Amino acid sequence: MRGAAFAAGVAALAALLASGGGGRASLYSPDDPFAVPVGTDGRPAPLPFDEFKRRLAVLTNALVEPKPGEKPNPDRVKFLDRIAKQEKGPKRTAPEAAALATDLLRVGQSDRALGVLGPHAADRRPDYFVFTGLASAHAARGEWADALRYHQEGQFDTKMPETVKGLSKGQRDWWARLDADVVPRFYQIRRQETEERRGLGPTERHAADETEDVLPLLPLSGEPVRFVNAAGEYEAGVLAPAEQAKLPPDALATAQQLVLWFPGDTRLYWLLAELYAAAGDVRSAVAILDECTWGRQYGNRKVLVAHRHALRAAADALDRVEPIEGPAFGLGTIGVYFGVVGVLAALALVRTVLKRR
């Protein structure tokens, strides 16, 4: 199961990156919000890694367009069926348009999403999720300045509803906080990076790729966190106390949520890996960086590759000391067991018959 999901995710990511990435910030999706859990105390908790990977695989699989003559994969079919049902209905309200646009973005159809949301952007009472949806649609197209503009208009001219279908009160409030500070900061960084690369030739762009570092998203103000030990060097699973102090308590949950909103942004995914490593989870960190290196074609980033090598060595050493536990008896093991028992029983029967003779 894990191998199949990983293979499907690699194929999905290749298609996603070829189309320019995708955006999902605070999109209205009452049926599938893909939300990180938030406790009754208002504190978000990161998803278990396997569950996070499962949800991410659904989103990346949905973006894969089938080749001529092939059928779409089940994850994509789920969204396509829902889109077809929504499009058959009568004139849509703004929330209904936002929900339809979300599903269109999840199958990589940003042009259609813009067409669905556009008429509602000029409503006398604008809808919050129409504007965040417009921002995400432009982000999916790499139009970061427009993404930031629509997101800020949504912040200034509208307000997230007090209750959001599919979200608990805690999740709704946390999403609102992310929209207020983290998402616009992310758009600003991506816009700046795009502007800095505008006009670069192939050789200069290749050099810029090679020297790329971790996305400087956290903290939201001040010097970005440096993933180094107290001596100022990278060490797998270790983060200097001064650097740790820069990270907000919900850093890991925040990065997970952003990756689920922007599943095609490898810089965000790389940041998530570094946060796992800083928390001491080198296995999850190296699993992400393996995917960034191969499936997402980031193997030419020198910093990422160096960190991946360090994490791989640490994970391998950990596996020798603390092997990953699996089920004591799988179906294959049980089958072998009963096969051996059957052979022994047959031999015993033959031996008894020979003795009697």
Order of alpha helices (4+ residues) and beta strands (2+ residues): alpha-alpha-alpha-alpha-alpha-alpha-alpha-alpha-alpha-alpha-alpha-alpha-alpha-alpha-alpha-alpha
